[in-house]
Amino acid sequence: MALRGTSTEIVELADRMLLPGFIDTHWHLWNSFMRGLIGDGPGRDYFAVKRGLAPYYRPVCFYRAASLGLA
């Protein structure tokens, strides 16, 4: 299927994957428990949330978060 218009640019993407820019495509699986906690508000940026949760993370937490991310 091709979308055509007056200023359409055709980009060959054989053997590639195209993901829309509004989807966060970079997310480490061990961070799965933090989804929904990180935001734009004060103290809700990635590093603040990570620092707050890090003391409570145990090896089993990483395993479960990665399993959740894969599911």
Z-matrix of the N, CA and C atoms (Angstrom, degrees):
N
C 1 1.454
C 2 1.524 1 108.29
N 3 1.293 2 117.18 1 136.40
C 4 1.466 3 121.85 2 178.71
C 5 1.519 4 109.30 3 -129.58
N 6 1.307 5 115.88 4 136.71
C 7 1.454 6 121.65 5 173.50
C 8 1.516 7 107.16 6 -95.91
N 9 1.280 8 116.98 7 129.03
C 10 1.465 9 119.85 8 -177.35
C 11 1.526 10 109.80 9 -123.90
N 12 1.299 11 115.98 10 143.38
C 13 1.451 12 123.10 11 177.87
C 14 1.512 13 109.13 12 -155.34
N 15 1.300 14 116.77 13 -176.20
C 16 1.471 15 119.53 14 -176.86
C 17 1.521 16 112.22 15 -69.74
N 18 1.323 17 117.79 16 -26.89
C 19 1.468 18 119.80 17 -179.59
C 20 1.527 19 111.32 18 -123.34
N 21 1.318 20 117.02 19 30.75
C 22 1.461 21 121.54 20 -178.74
C 23 1.519 22 110.49 21 -72.62
N 24 1.329 23 115.45 22 133.68
C 25 1.462 24 120.84 23 175.40
C 26 1.523 25 107.60 24 -109.19
N 27 1.305 26 117.45 25 126.63
C 28 1.462 27 122.34 26 178.67
C 29 1.524 28 107.81 27 -89.16
N 30 1.319 29 116.03 28 126.23
C 31 1.455 30 121.74 29 179.36
C 32 1.528 31 107.28 30 -120.39
N 33 1.311 32 117.14 31 122.95
C 34 1.460 33 121.95 32 -179.62
C 35 1.527 34 109.05 33 -77.04
N 36 1.318 35 117.01 34 119.09
C 37 1.461 36 121.47 35 -176.42
C 38 1.524 37 112.06 36 -123.16
N 39 1.318 38 117.31 37 28.77
C 40 1.463 39 120.14 38 177.48
C 41 1.521 40 109.02 39 -59.40
N 42 1.321 41 116.06 40 136.71
C 43 1.474 42 122.59 41 179.72
C 44 1.518 43 113.16 42 62.39
N 45 1.314 44 117.32 43 26.26
C 46 1.464 45 121.52 44 178.48
C 47 1.511 46 109.27 45 -132.00
N 48 1.321 47 116.26 46 167.62
C 49 1.447 48 121.75 47 177.81
C 50 1.521 49 108.43 48 -121.68
N 51 1.305 50 116.78 49 133.48
C 52 1.454 51 121.98 50 178.93
C 53 1.517 52 108.69 51 -111.58
N 54 1.325 53 116.90 52 124.63
C 55 1.454 54 121.92 53 179.62
C 56 1.520 55 108.73 54 -121.08
N 57 1.321 56 117.76 55 131.93
C 58 1.469 57 120.57 56 -179.82
C 59 1.527 58 111.65 57 -58.90
N 60 1.319 59 116.43 58 147.10
C 61 1.451 60 121.59 59 -177.54
C 62 1.516 61 114.67 60 -65.77
N 63 1.334 62 117.43 61 -20.91
C 64 1.462 63 118.39 62 -178.70
C 65 1.522 64 112.54 63 -83.49
N 66 1.321 65 118.15 64 2.89
C 67 1.459 66 122.02 65 176.91
C 68 1.519 67 107.84 66 -104.03
N 69 1.339 68 116.68 67 128.96
C 70 1.461 69 121.20 68 178.29
C 71 1.519 70 107.82 69 -73.90
N 72 1.322 71 117.30 70 102.05
C 73 1.455 72 121.14 71 -175.12
C 74 1.526 73 112.95 72 -92.34
N 75 1.315 74 117.66 73 -5.39
C 76 1.462 75 120.63 74 179.87
C 77 1.527 76 109.03 75 -113.27
N 78 1.301 77 115.36 76 103.24
C 79 1.456 78 119.35 77 -179.93
C 80 1.517 79 108.18 78 -149.31
N 81 1.305 80 117.76 79 120.69
C 82 1.455 81 121.25 80 178.48
C 83 1.527 82 109.00 81 -74.18
N 84 1.317 83 116.35 82 139.32
C 85 1.461 84 120.13 83 -174.82
C 86 1.527 85 112.65 84 -61.07
N 87 1.324 86 117.44 85 -34.09
C 88 1.463 87 118.23 86 -178.51
C 89 1.530 88 111.68 87 -68.01
N 90 1.335 89 117.58 88 -15.59
C 91 1.464 90 121.75 89 177.96
C 92 1.524 91 112.95 90 -85.80
N 93 1.308 92 118.22 91 2.56
C 94 1.466 93 120.88 92 -173.68
C 95 1.529 94 112.78 93 -55.30
N 96 1.316 95 117.55 94 -34.76
C 97 1.471 96 119.78 95 179.21
C 98 1.528 97 112.16 96 -67.34
N 99 1.332 98 117.47 97 -19.36
C 100 1.461 99 120.52 98 -177.87
C 101 1.526 100 113.17 99 -87.85
N 102 1.327 101 117.63 100 -10.38
C 103 1.472 102 119.32 101 179.19
C 104 1.521 103 109.09 102 -57.84
N 105 1.288 104 116.25 103 134.66
C 106 1.454 105 120.92 104 -179.18
C 107 1.520 106 113.48 105 89.90
N 108 1.326 107 116.72 106 -16.58
C 109 1.468 108 120.00 107 178.38
C 110 1.519 109 111.44 108 -93.14
N 111 1.316 110 116.47 109 -25.67
C 112 1.454 111 121.54 110 -176.57
C 113 1.523 112 109.37 111 -89.06
N 114 1.316 113 115.82 112 132.63
C 115 1.457 114 119.86 113 -178.19
C 116 1.513 115 111.83 114 -155.77
N 117 1.313 116 114.78 115 -162.61
C 118 1.461 117 120.39 116 -177.03
C 119 1.526 118 113.73 117 -93.31
N 120 1.300 119 118.05 118 -10.59
C 121 1.455 120 120.98 119 -176.17
C 122 1.515 121 112.93 120 -73.73
N 123 1.325 122 116.18 121 166.60
C 124 1.471 123 120.59 122 178.70
C 125 1.527 124 110.70 123 -59.72
N 126 1.318 125 116.11 124 131.50
C 127 1.457 126 120.93 125 179.38
C 128 1.521 127 114.16 126 75.54
N 129 1.324 128 117.89 127 6.33
C 130 1.469 129 120.82 128 -178.52
C 131 1.513 130 112.09 129 -110.36
N 132 1.345 131 117.79 130 6.46
C 133 1.459 132 119.21 131 178.02
C 134 1.530 133 108.98 132 -71.55
N 135 1.325 134 115.91 133 165.36
C 136 1.468 135 122.13 134 -174.43
C 137 1.524 136 112.17 135 -52.84
N 138 1.333 137 116.92 136 -50.14
C 139 1.458 138 119.61 137 -173.95
C 140 1.527 139 112.24 138 -69.81
N 141 1.313 140 118.07 139 -35.77
C 142 1.469 141 120.33 140 177.77
C 143 1.528 142 110.64 141 -65.29
N 144 1.321 143 116.59 142 -44.11
C 145 1.469 144 120.41 143 179.08
C 146 1.519 145 110.23 144 -65.78
N 147 1.317 146 116.37 145 -43.14
C 148 1.471 147 120.48 146 -179.97
C 149 1.529 148 110.75 147 -61.97
N 150 1.332 149 116.99 148 -44.58
C 151 1.474 150 119.94 149 178.26
C 152 1.525 151 111.55 150 -62.25
N 153 1.333 152 116.17 151 -36.88
C 154 1.460 153 119.44 152 -179.89
C 155 1.514 154 113.73 153 -69.74
N 156 1.327 155 117.03 154 -34.75
C 157 1.463 156 120.99 155 -177.68
C 158 1.521 157 113.85 156 -90.37
N 159 1.318 158 117.96 157 -25.10
C 160 1.466 159 122.45 158 -173.52
C 161 1.530 160 113.73 159 -51.99
N 162 1.335 161 119.91 160 -42.36
C 163 1.466 162 118.67 161 -178.82
C 164 1.531 163 113.47 162 -63.49
N 165 1.318 164 117.42 163 -18.76
C 166 1.458 165 120.89 164 -176.89
C 167 1.530 166 113.34 165 -98.89
N 168 1.322 167 117.35 166 -10.73
C 169 1.467 168 121.78 167 -179.34
C 170 1.525 169 109.71 168 -74.41
N 171 1.311 170 116.26 169 132.13
C 172 1.455 171 124.14 170 175.09
C 173 1.522 172 107.39 171 -121.21
N 174 1.329 173 119.11 172 165.88
C 175 1.472 174 120.01 173 180.00
C 176 1.530 175 113.47 174 -51.60
N 177 1.317 176 117.06 175 -38.68
C 178 1.463 177 119.30 176 179.82
C 179 1.531 178 111.27 177 -65.88
N 180 1.318 179 118.11 178 -28.11
C 181 1.469 180 121.62 179 177.54
C 182 1.522 181 110.49 180 -66.45
N 183 1.323 182 116.80 181 -41.66
C 184 1.460 183 120.47 182 177.79
C 185 1.522 184 110.51 183 -63.15
N 186 1.327 185 115.57 184 -42.91
C 187 1.462 186 120.13 185 179.28
C 188 1.530 187 110.82 186 -62.07
N 189 1.308 188 116.94 187 -47.48
C 190 1.472 189 120.58 188 -178.31
C 191 1.520 190 111.97 189 -67.55
N 192 1.336 191 117.27 190 -38.42
C 193 1.467 192 120.37 191 178.67
C 194 1.532 193 110.70 192 -64.85
N 195 1.340 194 116.35 193 -42.05
C 196 1.458 195 119.98 194 178.03
C 197 1.528 196 110.46 195 -65.05
N 198 1.321 197 117.51 196 -40.87
C 199 1.471 198 120.93 197 176.98
C 200 1.507 199 111.51 198 -61.44
N 201 1.328 200 116.40 199 -42.03
C 202 1.465 201 120.93 200 177.55
C 203 1.529 202 110.67 201 -63.47
N 204 1.318 203 116.96 202 -44.25
C 205 1.457 204 121.06 203 178.68
C 206 1.518 205 112.29 204 -61.51
N 207 1.308 206 117.46 205 -37.51
C 208 1.469 207 120.78 206 179.01
C 209 1.516 208 111.82 207 -72.72
N 210 1.330 209 116.09 208 -30.54
C 211 1.484 210 119.29 209 -179.65
C 212 1.511 211 109.81 210 -68.26
